[in-house]
Amino acid sequence: MPSLKDLKNKIASIKNTRKITKAMQMVSAAKLRRAQEAAEAARPYAERMNAVMAGLAASVGTSASAPRLLAGTGSDQVQLLVVMTSERGLAGGFNSNIVKLARAHANELMAKGKTVKILTVGKKGREQLRRDYSANMVGHVDMSEVKRVGYADAQGIARDVLARFEAGECDVVTIFYSRFQSVIAQIPTAQQIIPAIYEAGAASASALYDYEPSEEAILADLLPRGVATQFFTALLENGASEQGARMSAMDNATRNAGEMITKYTTIYNRSRQAAITTELIEIIAGAEAL
Amino acid sequence: MAGTLQFDLVSPERRLASVVATEVNIPGADGDLTAMEGHAPTITTLRPGVLKVASAAGVKSYVVTGGFAEISATSVSVLAERAVPVEELNAALMDQLIADASEATAVAVDKDAADKAMADLVAMRSAAGF
């Protein structure tokens, strides 16, 4: 049986925890709104880009001169997995879910005899993956200094990945991130970006365009930009998902703390009552004995 | 009086402009071109340069560093990697653009194109008088 003082301390400490989780929840809510706005603002560019690329890919993709970023290297032996997670924890299952998906992919590929290389973005994913795949890690992008994700960050990652691709270090590049659906639902997603896959839906509409310079030249110019855009979209989605996940995790924690406080307060009051009752009985018994 | 066309300027981070314009002067990779109503549908890549948009409210200029433009008979969409209104341009920003470009040149696969982009930026800097 814990003493009254112990109980009192425990309640005080849980109250402090609740204050912190509550504050974190509110901070996340504010950050989430900003992240969502950023994702929203980036959408027109990404959509246009994809539409134009889909048209170009449909008309050039089949020819023998198609760029390697689109057609691939003709092999799928070396797979690069880019795992994008957050820099900070306390976001519920956010990081674990992404890592779990990446892990499943990596194991499946390795079972097929492929070479798996892993590039991590964000500290949390690296920490988790390093345990099992330390031999497969080829690099890490540190985002801890980045306050607000900008296109330049995405470009940096894209440049790194493209350089590896050009150097023949990998044949297929897949990114792992969390797609933001709502505050309570973030979907870990795997997306292959090299060779690029575009839905051929918009192909007929863009066939009418004149291209200046040639279609091939534009495609060669746009494909690296397309990769950067996809990284940017993934970073923004990840940012929104992280805040969403943290918000609901902290909401749960706050509620849990509230429940614990009620529980311990009840215990505290009961034992206080019991102590008073015992004392009274002792006094009365003493008085009667006289 | 020439007709009008819908002009959109978007960068990866946000939509910078969406106006009804009478003509748009685009720094295309193969040379400048002006899009007006009824232009043949064209897709062109951009070189670093100044994009000029003439509309009822006057002429607005933007410095763009690259990207592409999609022109149709009734609209022009410019997807620029970076776009800055000319009024906001200053020496420090220009230096930063050049620094970014030289960083890109260092790792670029296509050295010629990167060098050309770099030269365009430097030329623009001196033309702007910074």
Interface residues (C-beta under 8 A of the other chain):
Chain A: A38 A41 A42 P44 Y45 A46 R48 M49 V52 L56 G150 Y151 A152 A154 R159 L162 A163 E166 S206 L208 Y209 D210 Y211 E212 P213 A217 I218 A220 D221 L222 R225 A228 T229 F232
Chain B: D8 V10 S11 P12 E13 R14 R15 G28 A29 D30 L33 A40 P41 T42 I43 T44 T45 G67 F68 E70 S77 L79 E81 R82 D100 A104 V107 V109 D110 A113
